[in-house]
Amino acid sequence: MKKFIFVLGGARSGKSSYAVELAKKLKKRTVFIATCISPDAEMKKRIKMHKALRPRQWKVIEEGKDINSVLIKLGNKPRPCAQRRGKYEIILIDCLGMWLSNLLADGLADKEIEKEISRLIKSISRCKGIVILVSNEVGTGIVPDNLPARRFRDLVGFSNQMVAKEADRVIFMQSGIPMIIKGGRNAEIK
């Protein structure tokens, strides 16, 4: 089954925990793509907490910049993420916001980042199996008082729109409660 699930929410909304629990519930071979690179001491604690949620048998790939290459390597070159015997049935990517932050830190212009988002969506669309992508919802808070923070907020918001448009199911997390905002209330994922 091919399915693209987009899970987003604000800080401490439960989005990552929900995505992990969803993948665990499906009981399929899973690869987890972690986008956090060069963490500071506080982020290392968060990573440790996130790692504790994941089953040890999951393969973890740490890649903060070139997710498209990872998706291609997971499958055959012409068809990224193609399922072969013994390969992964679920790809969980956590998270889009951190990935965008890494691209911004590399100095990419907004148009270059938009192209990277389009490439990511195309790579995901070629995947067989289930792809779960986690992202930050940053548009419900205050308008930041500085240009870099506003640029980040705008890029994440724009990227979320691009991804949500292509996703089969979009789940918004609020205070640990999942709300399906695209893909039907009773649509079961198997």
C-alpha positions as CSV (number, residue, x, y, z in Angstrom):
1,M,0.0,0.0,0.0
2,K,1.3,3.5,-0.9
3,K,0.3,6.2,1.5
4,F,1.8,9.7,2.4
5,I,0.9,10.9,5.9
6,F,1.8,14.4,7.0
7,V,1.8,15.1,10.7
8,L,2.2,18.6,12.0
9,G,1.8,20.6,15.1
10,G,3.3,23.2,17.3
11,A,6.1,22.8,19.9
12,R,5.3,20.0,22.4
13,S,2.1,19.1,20.6
14,G,2.9,15.4,20.4
15,K,3.5,15.3,16.7
16,S,6.7,13.2,16.8
17,S,5.3,10.8,19.5
18,Y,2.2,10.4,17.4
19,A,4.1,9.6,14.2
20,V,6.3,7.1,16.1
21,E,3.3,5.4,17.7
22,L,1.5,5.3,14.3
23,A,4.5,3.5,12.7
24,K,4.8,1.1,15.7
25,K,1.1,0.3,15.5
26,L,1.5,-0.7,11.8
27,K,4.1,-3.3,12.7
28,K,6.1,-3.0,9.5
29,R,9.8,-2.7,8.7
30,T,10.6,1.0,9.4
31,V,13.4,3.3,8.7
32,F,13.6,6.6,10.6
33,I,15.3,9.6,9.0
34,A,16.4,12.1,11.6
35,T,17.1,15.6,10.3
36,C,18.7,17.1,13.4
37,I,22.4,17.7,12.9
38,S,25.0,19.5,15.0
39,P,22.8,19.7,18.1
40,D,23.6,21.8,21.2
41,A,23.5,20.4,24.7
42,E,19.7,21.0,25.1
43,M,18.9,19.5,21.8
44,K,21.0,16.4,22.7
45,K,18.6,15.8,25.6
46,R,15.6,16.1,23.2
47,I,17.2,13.6,20.8
48,K,17.8,11.2,23.7
49,M,14.1,11.5,24.7
50,H,13.0,10.9,21.0
51,K,15.3,7.9,20.7
52,A,13.7,6.3,23.8
53,L,10.4,6.3,22.0
54,R,11.6,4.4,18.9
55,P,11.9,0.6,18.7
56,R,15.6,-0.5,18.6
57,Q,15.0,-2.7,15.5
58,W,14.2,0.4,13.4
59,K,17.0,1.5,11.1
60,V,17.9,5.2,11.9
61,I,19.6,7.4,9.3
62,E,20.8,10.8,10.4
63,E,20.6,13.2,7.4
64,G,19.9,16.9,7.9
65,K,20.4,18.1,4.4
66,D,20.1,15.6,1.5
67,I,17.0,13.6,2.3
68,N,16.3,13.1,-1.4
69,S,19.6,11.1,-1.8
70,V,18.6,9.0,1.2
71,L,15.2,8.2,-0.3
72,I,16.9,7.2,-3.5
73,K,19.4,5.0,-1.7
74,L,16.5,3.2,0.1
75,G,15.3,1.9,-3.3
76,N,16.3,1.4,-6.9
77,K,17.6,4.5,-8.7
78,P,14.8,4.9,-11.2
79,R,12.1,4.4,-8.6
80,P,13.2,5.8,-5.2
81,C,12.0,3.8,-2.2
82,A,10.9,0.9,-4.3
83,Q,10.1,-2.0,-2.0
84,R,12.1,-5.1,-2.4
85,R,12.1,-8.2,-0.2
86,G,13.7,-7.2,3.1
87,K,13.5,-3.5,2.6
88,Y,11.5,-0.9,4.5
89,E,7.7,-0.6,4.3
90,I,7.5,2.6,6.4
91,I,9.8,5.7,6.1
92,L,9.4,8.1,8.9
93,I,11.0,11.6,8.5
94,D,11.3,13.8,11.5
95,C,11.2,16.7,10.8
96,L,10.7,19.1,7.9
97,G,11.2,22.2,10.1
98,M,14.6,21.1,11.2
99,W,15.6,20.2,7.7
100,L,14.5,23.7,6.5
101,S,16.6,25.2,9.3
102,N,19.6,23.3,8.1
103,L,19.1,24.5,4.5
104,L,18.8,28.1,5.8
105,A,22.0,27.6,7.8
106,D,23.7,26.6,4.6
107,G,22.7,29.9,3.0
108,L,20.2,28.6,0.5
109,A,17.9,31.3,-1.0
110,D,14.2,30.9,-0.8
111,K,13.8,29.8,-4.4
112,E,16.5,27.1,-3.8
113,I,14.6,25.9,-0.8
114,E,11.3,25.8,-2.7
115,K,13.1,23.6,-5.3
116,E,14.3,21.3,-2.5
117,I,10.8,21.0,-1.2
118,S,9.5,20.1,-4.7
119,R,12.3,17.5,-5.0
120,L,11.3,16.0,-1.6
121,I,7.7,15.8,-2.6
122,K,8.6,14.2,-5.9
123,S,10.8,11.6,-4.1
124,I,8.1,10.8,-1.6
125,S,5.6,10.4,-4.4
126,R,7.8,7.7,-5.9
127,C,8.0,5.8,-2.7
128,K,6.0,2.6,-2.3
129,G,4.8,1.8,1.2
130,I,4.0,4.4,3.8
131,V,5.9,7.7,4.2
132,I,5.2,9.6,7.4
133,L,6.6,13.2,7.4
134,V,6.6,15.3,10.6
135,S,6.7,19.1,10.6
136,N,6.3,22.2,12.8
137,E,3.2,24.3,12.6
138,V,4.6,27.8,13.2
139,G,1.9,30.0,11.8
140,T,-0.4,30.1,14.9
141,G,2.0,32.0,17.1
142,I,3.0,35.6,17.2
143,V,4.9,37.3,14.3
144,P,8.6,37.2,15.2
145,D,10.3,40.5,15.8
146,N,13.3,39.7,13.5
147,L,13.8,39.0,9.8
148,P,15.5,35.6,10.1
149,A,12.8,34.2,12.4
150,R,10.0,35.6,10.1
151,R,11.8,34.1,7.1
152,F,12.0,30.7,8.8
153,R,8.3,30.9,9.8
154,D,7.2,31.9,6.3
155,L,9.3,29.1,4.6
156,V,8.0,26.4,7.0
157,G,4.4,27.7,6.4
158,F,4.8,27.7,2.7
159,S,6.5,24.3,2.7
160,N,3.7,22.8,4.9
161,Q,1.2,24.0,2.3
162,M,3.1,22.4,-0.5
163,V,3.4,19.1,1.4
164,A,-0.2,19.1,2.7
165,K,-1.5,19.5,-0.9
166,E,0.2,16.3,-2.0
167,A,-0.3,14.2,1.2
168,D,-3.0,11.6,1.3
169,R,-3.6,12.3,5.0
170,V,-2.8,15.4,7.1
171,I,-3.0,15.1,10.8
172,F,-2.8,18.2,13.0
173,M,-1.7,17.7,16.6
174,Q,-3.0,19.9,19.3
175,S,-2.2,19.2,23.0
176,G,-1.5,15.6,22.2
177,I,-4.7,15.1,20.3
178,P,-4.6,14.1,16.6
179,M,-7.1,15.9,14.4
180,I,-7.4,14.6,10.8
181,I,-7.7,17.6,8.6
182,K,-7.3,15.8,5.3
183,G,-7.9,12.2,4.3
184,G,-11.2,11.4,6.0
185,R,-12.1,10.8,9.6
186,N,-12.6,7.0,9.4
187,A,-9.9,6.1,6.8
188,E,-7.9,3.3,8.4
189,I,-4.2,3.0,7.7
190,K,-3.0,-0.5,7.4
